[in-house]
Amino acid sequence: MEFMGSSYDGDYNNGRMEGTGEYTLPTHTRYVGEMKDGVFHGKGVLHFPNGSKYEGTWEKGICKEGKYTFSDGLEYKETDWDYCDGKDRRFYSERCNGLKPAGESQVTDQDPPRAIPDGCYDSGDGFYDPSTRVVKDYDGNFLRNADDQEHEWIVRTCRKSWDEFIGCCPRSNTLEEKVSLCNHAWINSLRDPDTLDSTQPVTSRGASLQIIGLNVENKPSPATQH
């Protein structure tokens, strides 16, 4: 074990790990539970460095069943998984503590969010530098080199350290959608420009119509025509 960077503290039988104990892997993940003939056997828990855990039942080193719990207490479900499924986009901490008011909305499950180093992305388990294509954990330790697929996913979806203006996405609004942008008093005017309130300056009426994208000529009402 010492040559691989592992360690064990627990019961032995005939010189092999057997009984209950704690086995630490080189990745600093800890198994706490039952052992037999030098392997995981029985009930035990894997504690990961990020605070999450996996509780399972092992048979001769092979896990037969178990459940994974994230570091914030959220339990993963293989079926009927409804976390961030589009219908309910709240973070788990928001489910537990409620939503914050507008202007203070959370951008990550952790609040306040981690500060991202300049030029990097938050990949979920660490920070990614696209110039070196290296992912480091939140303490600055090397985790892995990102392949093309992971690089594309991180750059496309993950939070970055800088703000960027991305512009708008124009779309063709229906007449009813355009009407909803205006004061209710203008609805009839949009349907028939001849019904415009003659007490309002013609230029103001035309400008109001142009704001919502309708090309209606400034046309005075019959009451103002001679």
N, C-alpha and C positions, 0 to 999 in steps of 0.2 A: 504493500500500500504506500509506503513512504517514497518509493521510486516514482509512483504516479501522482503524488501530491495529495493522496487521500489519508484519512485518519479514522480511527474507530475507538469509541469508548463505551464498553458494555460487557455483556456476559460472553464467556467462551465455553466450548465443550470439545474435548479432544483437540485442543489447539485451533479450533475454527470458531468463527463468530456464530453464536447460537444463544437464543434467549431474547433479551431486550437490550437495546443499545442505541447509540447515535453514530451514524456513519456520515462523514463529511466528504463530499466529492471535490475534485480539483476546482470546479466552478463555484465552490462555496455553497452549493445546494446541500442541505442537510436532510438525511432520512432519519426519522425517529420512530422506532417501533420494533416489531418482532423480526428475529433472524433465525435461520436454520441452515446448517451445513454451509455457512459462509455466504448465503444470499438472502435477499429480502423474502420473508415468508411469514404470512399472517397479516395482521393489521398494522398499518404504519402511515406516517405523514411525511411528505416531501415539502420542506420549507425552502422557498426560493429567495435569492438575495434581494429581490425587489419587494418582498413582503407578501407575495402570494403563496398559496399552498395547495397541495394535492393530497387529499385523504383517500387512501385506497386499501384494497385487499390483494395481497400478493400470494402466488403459489410457485414455489421454486424459482423465484426471481422474476416471474412474469406477473404483471398486474392484471387482475381479472375484472375489477370494477372499482369505481371511485368517482370523486367529484373535485372540480377545480374551483377555487375561490380566489378572486382577485384581491390585491392588497387593500382595496377600499371596502371589502366585505361583499362585493357582488358575486353571486354564485353563477357559474356558467351552466347552461342547460343545453344538452344536445338536441332536444326537441322543444317546441313551443318557446323558442328564444325570442323575446320581445324587446331586448335592449337596443336602443338606437335603430329601430327598424323602419324609420320613416314616418310611422304613425305617432310615435312618441320619441322625440329626439332629445329628451332631457338626459344630462349626465346622471350617473348614479348618485352623486352628491346632491344634485338638484332634486332627485326623487326623495332623498332622505330629508333634506333641509328646506325644500321649496325653491321656487324660482325667485331670482332677484329682480328688482324693478328695472325698467328700460334705462339704458345707459350704463348699467352695472352688470349686464349679462355675462355669464361665464363663457370663456372660449375653450377651456379644458375642464376635465373632471376635477383637477387640482386647482384650488383657488386660494391665493392668486396663482396664475400660471408661472411655470419656470421661465427665467430669462434665457433667451437663446443667444449663443455667441454670434458675433457679426458674421454674416455670410453663410450661416448654417441653418439646418432644419431640425425640428424636433420629430424624431422617427418613432416615438412612443416608448422606446427602451433606451434612448440616448440621443446624442446630437450627431447629425450627418453633415459632413463637409463635402459639397459636390465637387470642389476643386481637387480633392485628394481621393474622393469616393470611399472614405473611411467612416465607419460608425463607431463612436466612443460612448461609453456609458456616461451617466450624469456626473460622475466623479472624474471624468477625463481618461478612463482606462480603455484601451483598445478592445473592441468587441468583434468586428469583422470588416471585410472589404465588401462593398455592395456590388452585385452584378448588375447587368443592364436592366433587368426587370425590376429589381428593387430600386435602382436609381430613378427610373421613370416613375414608379409609384410614389416615392417620397417627394420628388419635385412636383408631381401633379396634385398630391392630396394633403401633404403635411404642412403644419404651421411653420412659417419662416421668420427670420429675425427682422425683416424689413417690410415696410409698407409699399404697396405697388398699386398704381392706378390702372385699372383694367378696362375702364370705359363701360359703356352701356350696351345692352343687347336689344336693338330696335325690334319691334314687333308690330304687326298690323292690328290696331285696336278696332273693335266693332263700334258702331255708332253709339250703342248703349254705354260702352265703356268710356267713350269720350264724353258723353253727356254727364256721367257720374263725376267727372272732374270739374264740372261747372256748378255754379250756383243754381239752385232749383228754379229760380226765377227765369233762367235762360232756356229752359227745356223747349217751350213753345217756339222760341226764337230760332232754335236750331232746326226745327222741323219746317218753319216757314219764316224766312227773313223779313217778310212784310209785316209780321206782328211785333217787330222790335219796338221797345218802349221809345217813343219819340222824344221823351224828356231827357234821354241820355245822349251825349254827343255821338255823332256817327262814327268818328274815329275810334272811340272807346269800344263801341259795339263790334267793329271790325277786328280790333286787336283781340278782344275776348274770344271771338270765333277762331282766329288764327292760332291762339294759344293751344287749343285742343286739336289743331290739325285739320280744320275744315276750311276749304278754300271758298268762302262765301264773300261775294263782292259787297263792299260798304254800300248799302242801299237804304236810303231814307224811307221812313214810313209814309203812307199816303197822306197823313196829316201834315207833313212838312213839304209836300210837293205842291208846285204851283202850276 
